[in-house]
Amino acid sequence: MSTLPLPLSFFRLSGTSTRDLPFPSSLERSSVSFPLIPFRRLELFRSTSGMTISRSFSFVFCSLKAKATAELVQDTESGIPAVGRSGGGRTTEVEHSRTFLEARSEQELLYGIRKEVEAKRLPPNIAAGMKELYQNYRNAVFQSGDPSAAETVMSNMAVAFDRILLDVEDPFVFKPYHKALREPFDYHMFVQNYIRPLIDFRNSYIGNLSFFYEIEEKLKQGHNVVLISNHQTEADPAIIALLLEKTNPRISENMIYVAGDRVITDPLCKPFSMGRNLICVYSKRHMYDVPEHVEMKRRANTRSLKEMALLLRDGSKIVWIAPSGGRDRPDPFTEEWYPDSFDSSSVDNMRRLIGRSGAAGHIYPLALLCYDIMPPPPKLEKEIGEKRIMSFHGAGLSVAPKICPSEIAVARKMSEEAKDTYAQALYKSVTEQYNVLKCAIHGKQGFAASSIGISLSQPWN
């Protein structure tokens, strides 16, 4: 099959075009009205290959009502379902339907979903998830009051749909270590430009910006850094990167995230995960969903830990991990959100990995508050694919001073009690930072919520 290279760096707006098509009845919802939104073609600047094409781009660790249809591929050597394609990424892209990129209005874009289903290029269950994703994203972006919201929704969703369709036609498979794809299509920028309109930067804050500068300096010196964090939404990596992109671009673009298998198998999530650096693992929360797969998942996780150990040997790596094993959930009685407890064995694994890497290593507690932007389901769900309600909201990110293990050398074995004590110390710091962010954003206290150990700022202003 012929291939079509897609060089991408950033884009500019040029021209408008509208076309009136009858709104397909299969896409109508009685409670939602869609006015015609003209589409602005996005013309990309030339890349090093010298080509210019029309494209747009986007991100969300997203939603699907039905089961995921993606399948993991068997690793021929280990018998473990591989989370990666040979070679680690696409160097070219198969030529595929341009239905969504050629849409000139919201109606054409949504009509394109039905068109692709009728052409049997798009499974009906994925199509249903795409329609739901569009409506939720549209509602959230319009909450911002931005006069260009209609254009933003149209351009971002056109490319989101195009990337989803491409992956259905030519499924991407993740390796244990996945490096963000930046060419021929820049999935990292696709992610950033999709999530950016969902963040209310006027009501967002960073805690202890000076420590992020300290972390960048340590990375420049060849040190490794591990961020022990709570986890709130599937969009956490993009939100972290967006809050730090102006002040700490090295962290923003080079962070490696320890990610569960669900965001690399859900057809609507995969294109967005492709824009991040990932260590792919099976979450402990879903380890026993299918009893006969438990041993396979454990072997796969061991393989991923080995990949991480190899990366850390080179130094200058920054790794984000949520030792809770999943996203925070609200208390079922009070409906209050708070960081979920940390698994001490997960924390200790990271302690031992950086201690044995041969490079200097540091562990920092990181707090993140952003659940309003894309909250998870109230309860843990076994099925791949979940309904996503998005909103335009403020977000918070804070880091505290590094916490060193109190017992002997980093690389030596800790007692169980010492492991628990160390994990609790990190959790306590994360919780304290989270409460300050909560007062600033939800409590409307703003900068006044700063405490002796946590100084809030808005470096993007």
Disulfide bonds with the S-S distance in Angstrom:
none
